[in-house]
């Protein structure tokens, strides 16, 4: 599915850069994140490549949908400023709320919600900035 004026280069760049951000974010916060998750480093070593592939595909979908949302602002409105504003609204309305509900019902530690929400806020702000900066 293609939206009118979709900048696919911006979408791919947004996904790649936000993927890199996630690697840096969770690399820097690995110990507190694992503690909030209730896992030890040994538990995490047995993971396969599948979560990394799923994460990248999800980031591509996220960037595509964010570009579509921003495209609905109207002609000339896909800007850096509007990209950041749109990303913030999407994060607050859909991501932060979903994380809070899911983690509450799963009995996750509040710090897990804070750490994961921070990651997704960074991801969306990066994607909104890149898509807005590059335009349609």
C-alpha positions in Angstrom: 0.0 0.0 0.0 1.4 3.4 -0.9 0.3 6.8 0.3 0.4 9.7 -2.0 3.8 11.4 -1.7 5.3 8.7 0.5 9.1 9.1 0.7 10.3 5.5 1.0 13.9 6.5 1.5 12.8 8.5 4.6 10.9 5.5 5.9 13.9 3.1 5.4 16.3 5.6 6.9 13.9 6.2 9.9 13.7 2.5 10.5 17.5 2.0 10.3 18.4 5.0 12.5 15.8 4.1 15.1 17.0 0.5 15.1 20.5 1.8 15.8 19.1 4.0 18.6 17.5 0.9 20.2 20.8 -0.9 20.1 22.5 2.0 21.8 19.6 2.6 24.3 19.3 -1.0 25.5 23.1 -1.4 25.3 23.5 1.5 27.7 20.6 0.4 30.0 21.1 -3.4 29.7 21.6 -4.0 33.4 18.6 -1.9 34.7 16.4 -3.3 31.9 17.3 -6.9 32.7 16.7 -6.2 36.4 13.3 -4.7 35.6 12.6 -7.7 33.4 13.7 -10.1 36.2 16.3 -11.8 34.0 20.0 -12.5 34.3 22.5 -11.9 31.6 22.8 -15.7 31.1 19.1 -15.8 30.3 19.5 -13.4 27.5 22.5 -15.1 25.8 20.4 -18.0 24.3 18.3 -15.7 22.2 18.0 -16.2 18.4 18.1 -13.7 15.6 14.3 -13.8 15.2 13.6 -11.0 17.7 16.1 -8.7 15.9 14.4 -9.4 12.5 11.0 -8.9 14.0 12.1 -5.6 15.6 13.4 -4.2 12.3 10.3 -5.2 10.3 8.2 -3.6 13.1 10.2 -0.4 12.8 9.6 -0.4 9.1 5.9 -0.7 9.6 6.0 1.9 12.3 7.8 4.4 10.1 5.4 3.7 7.2 2.4 4.3 9.4 3.9 7.4 11.0 4.6 8.8 7.5 0.9 8.1 6.6 -0.3 9.8 9.7 1.9 12.8 8.9 0.8 12.8 5.3 -2.8 13.4 6.5 -1.7 16.8 8.0 -2.0 18.2 4.5 0.2 19.6 1.7 3.3 21.3 3.0 2.8 20.1 6.6 5.3 17.2 6.6 8.0 19.2 8.4 10.5 18.4 11.1 8.4 20.3 13.7 5.2 18.5 12.8 7.1 15.2 12.6 8.2 15.6 16.2 4.7 16.7 17.3 3.0 13.8 15.5 5.5 11.3 17.0 4.9 12.6 20.5 1.1 12.4 20.1 1.3 8.9 18.6 3.6 7.8 21.5 1.4 9.3 24.2 -1.9 8.1 22.7 -0.9 4.6 21.6 2.5 3.4 22.8 2.7 4.7 26.3 -0.8 3.7 27.1 -0.5 0.2 25.6 2.8 -0.4 27.5 1.2 0.8 30.8 -1.9 -1.5 30.4 0.0 -4.6 29.2 2.7 -4.3 31.8 0.2 -3.6 34.6 -1.8 -6.7 33.8 1.4 -8.8 33.4 2.6 -7.7 36.8 5.8 -6.2 35.3 7.9 -3.9 37.4 7.1 -0.2 36.8 10.7 0.4 35.9 10.3 -1.9 32.9 7.4 0.3 31.7 9.5 3.5 32.1 12.6 2.0 30.3 10.6 0.6 27.4 8.4 3.7 27.1 11.6 5.8 26.9 12.9 3.6 24.1 9.7 3.9 22.1 9.6 7.7 22.6 13.1 8.0 21.3 12.2 5.7 18.3 9.2 7.7 17.4 10.9 11.1 17.8 13.7 9.9 15.6 11.3 8.6 13.0 9.1 11.7 13.0 12.2 13.9 12.8 13.6 12.0 9.8 10.3 11.7 7.9 9.5 15.4 8.6 13.0 16.6 7.7 13.1 14.6 4.4 9.4 15.5 3.6 7.3 13.8 0.9 
